């Protein structure tokens, strides 16, 4: 890659943006940016002024610079909505292939989780019905529990999600608190016939930095999803999935 042609002005601009990102929310000074990137002050100042005009940089009260909202929004756009589904689909395919089970991708929507994508293996004769766009309760689903655990929702706020459960979902506040605590400890959540009779799932949150942006679940018949099988599947996902995830997305590991 060192022999690839480069446009120096763009190269310098990208170096400055990278340095701003590494500086974090506190920002950094013009002089420090120049030292880190090798860009002279007049060029850096003009570039930063252009960044500011487009929202890619902001200036602190002390005169320093930090990354602006337009730069942060690039990641949100790339790893949001349909793009998130597209970049994560190959990972779902691989997890489904290795587990020989149904795999879902879901995201938080109000007090529910909505299925964004699914991959169903062709090796199982008995399958579980689900559909992209289907919504399931946060408190009664492994996807929702994984997101609650990864987002650090306090115990005293979990009652909100119990109160919004449909009448046929029999989950107590004590059960939910116990499941969230376990999910934070071992890095995956469990749901056993609490969302649908005869069906059990494990769920794992997907992180962008400190934010849980989605969750992945493996769904099976409850008769197959024994505690040993749950742990086996979770170990497989934690071993295999990180190399399949796009840059910027990581797997919530809890206390593992």
C-alpha positions in Angstrom: 0.0 0.0 0.0 3.0 2.4 0.4 3.4 2.6 -3.3 -0.3 3.6 -3.9 -0.8 7.1 -5.3 -1.9 9.7 -2.8 -3.3 13.2 -2.9 -1.3 15.0 -0.3 -4.0 17.6 0.7 -6.5 14.8 1.3 -3.9 12.8 3.2 -3.1 15.7 5.5 -6.8 16.3 6.1 -7.4 12.7 7.0 -4.4 12.7 9.3 -5.9 15.8 11.1 -9.3 14.1 11.4 -7.7 11.0 12.9 -5.8 13.0 15.4 -9.0 14.9 16.4 -10.7 11.5 16.9 -7.9 10.2 19.1 -7.9 13.4 21.2 -11.4 12.6 22.4 -14.1 14.9 23.7 -11.6 17.2 25.5 -10.0 18.1 22.2 -6.5 19.3 21.6 -4.5 22.4 20.5 -3.5 23.4 17.0 0.2 23.0 18.0 -0.3 19.4 19.3 -2.2 18.5 16.1 0.7 19.8 14.0 3.2 17.9 16.1 1.2 14.7 15.8 0.5 14.9 12.1 3.5 16.7 10.7 1.2 19.3 9.1 2.4 22.9 9.3 0.4 25.4 11.2 -0.9 27.5 8.4 -2.1 24.4 6.4 -3.6 22.8 9.5 -5.4 26.1 10.5 -7.0 26.3 7.0 -8.0 22.7 7.1 -9.5 23.0 10.5 -11.4 26.1 9.5 -12.9 24.2 6.6 -13.8 21.3 8.9 -15.5 23.7 11.2 -17.6 25.2 8.4 -18.8 21.7 7.5 -19.3 20.5 11.1 -16.4 18.1 11.0 -14.6 20.0 13.8 -15.6 22.3 16.6 -13.6 24.7 18.7 -13.4 24.5 22.5 -13.8 27.5 24.8 -10.0 27.4 25.3 -9.3 27.7 21.6 -8.5 24.0 21.0 -10.2 21.7 18.5 -12.3 18.5 18.8 -14.1 16.3 16.4 -17.4 17.7 15.2 -20.9 16.1 14.9 -20.7 15.7 11.1 -17.7 13.4 11.5 -19.5 11.4 14.2 -22.6 11.1 12.0 -20.6 9.3 9.3 -20.3 6.3 11.5 -23.9 6.5 12.6 -25.0 6.5 8.9 -22.7 3.7 7.9 -23.6 1.5 10.9 -27.3 2.4 11.0 -30.5 1.1 9.5 -30.1 -0.9 6.3 -26.4 -0.5 6.3 -26.1 -2.2 9.7 -28.1 -5.1 8.4 -26.0 -5.4 5.3 -22.6 -5.3 7.0 -23.7 -7.8 9.7 -25.5 -10.3 7.5 -22.4 -12.4 6.7 -21.8 -12.8 10.4 -25.3 -14.0 10.9 -24.9 -16.5 8.1 -21.7 -17.9 9.7 -23.2 -18.2 13.2 -26.2 -20.0 11.8 -24.0 -22.3 9.8 -21.9 -23.2 12.8 -24.8 -23.5 15.2 -27.3 -25.1 12.8 -29.9 -22.9 14.4 -32.0 -19.9 13.6 -30.2 -16.6 14.1 -31.8 -13.1 14.5 -30.5 -9.6 14.5 -32.6 -7.1 16.4 -32.5 -3.5 17.6 -34.2 -1.5 20.4 -37.5 0.2 19.4 -39.5 1.9 22.2 -40.2 -0.9 24.7 -39.7 -3.7 22.1 -37.1 -5.3 20.0 -37.6 -5.4 16.2 -36.1 -8.1 14.1 -33.9 -6.5 11.4 -32.6 -9.7 9.8 -32.7 -13.5 10.2 -30.9 -16.5 8.9 -32.4 -19.9 9.0 -30.4 -23.1 8.5 -31.5 -25.7 6.0 -30.3 -28.5 8.2 -33.1 -28.6 10.8 -36.3 -30.4 10.0 -38.2 -28.6 12.7 -38.1 -24.8 12.5 -39.2 -21.8 14.6 -41.4 -19.2 12.8 -40.4 -15.6 12.8 -40.3 -12.7 10.4 -38.1 -9.6 9.7 -40.0 -6.6 11.1 -41.6 -8.7 13.8 -41.6 -7.0 17.3 -41.0 -8.9 20.6 -41.1 -7.5 24.1 -37.7 -6.4 25.6 -38.3 -8.1 29.0 -39.3 -11.5 27.5 -36.8 -11.8 24.8 -33.1 -12.7 24.8 -32.4 -9.9 22.4 -34.0 -7.4 24.7 -32.3 -8.7 27.8 -28.9 -8.6 26.1 -29.5 -4.9 25.2 -30.7 -4.1 28.8 -27.6 -5.7 30.2 -25.2 -4.1 27.8 -26.8 -0.6 28.2 -26.5 -0.8 32.0 -30.1 -0.2 32.7 -30.4 0.1 36.5 -32.5 -2.4 38.4 -34.9 0.2 39.6 -35.9 1.0 36.0 -36.5 -2.6 34.9 -40.1 -2.5 36.2 -41.0 -0.2 33.2 -40.4 -3.1 30.8 -42.3 -5.6 33.0 -45.3 -3.3 33.0 -45.3 -3.1 29.2 -45.4 -6.9 28.7 -48.5 -8.4 27.1 -50.7 -10.3 29.5 -49.6 -13.7 28.2 -45.9 -13.1 29.0 -45.3 -14.4 32.5 -42.1 -12.7 33.6 -41.7 -11.2 37.1 -39.5 -8.3 38.0 -37.4 -10.6 40.2 -36.8 -12.9 37.3 -35.8 -10.1 34.9 -33.4 -8.6 37.4 -31.8 -12.1 37.9 -31.5 -12.6 34.1 -30.0 -9.2 33.5 -27.4 -9.8 36.3 -26.5 -13.1 34.8 -26.2 -11.6 31.3 -23.8 -9.0 32.5 -21.7 -11.6 34.3 -21.4 -14.1 31.4 -21.8 -12.0 28.3 -25.1 -13.5 27.0 -28.7 -13.5 28.0 -31.2 -16.4 28.1 -34.9 -16.7 27.5 -36.6 -20.1 28.0 -40.2 -20.3 26.7 -41.0 -16.8 28.1 -41.6 -15.3 24.7 -43.0 -18.3 22.9 -44.0 -21.8 24.2 -41.5 -24.5 23.2 -38.8 -22.0 22.1 -35.6 -20.9 23.9 -32.9 -18.4 22.9 -29.6 -16.9 23.9 -28.8 -13.3 23.0 -25.6 -11.2 22.8 -25.4 -7.4 22.4 -23.3 -5.7 19.6 -21.5 -2.6 20.7 -20.3 0.5 18.9 -18.0 2.0 21.5 -19.9 2.1 24.7 -23.3 2.0 22.9 -25.3 -1.2 22.4 -26.6 -0.7 18.9 -28.1 -4.2 18.2 -28.2 -7.7 19.5 -27.9 -11.2 18.0 -29.8 -14.2 19.1 -29.7 -17.9 18.5 -33.1 -19.5 18.7 -33.9 -23.2 19.1 -36.5 -25.6 20.4 -36.5 -25.5 24.2 -35.8 -29.2 24.3 -32.5 -28.7 22.5 -31.5 -25.5 24.4 -30.1 -27.0 27.6 -27.8 -25.0 29.8 -24.9 -26.9 28.4 -26.0 -26.1 24.9 -26.4 -22.4 25.8 -22.9 -22.2 27.1 -21.5 -24.1 24.1 -23.2 -21.7 21.7 -22.1 -18.6 23.6 -18.5 -19.8 23.6 -18.7 -20.4 19.8 -20.1 -16.9 19.2 -17.5 -15.2 21.4 -14.8 -17.1 19.7 -15.9 -16.8 16.1 -17.9 -13.6 15.8 -15.3 -10.9 16.6 -13.4 -11.6 13.4 -16.6 -11.4 11.3 -17.7 -8.0 12.7 -17.1 -4.8 10.7 -14.6 -2.3 12.1 -16.3 -0.3 14.8 -18.6 -3.0 16.1 -17.7 -5.3 18.9 -19.3 -8.1 21.0 -20.5 -7.3 24.5 -18.5 -9.7 26.8 -19.8 -8.9 30.2 -17.4 -10.2 32.9 -16.1 -13.0 30.7 
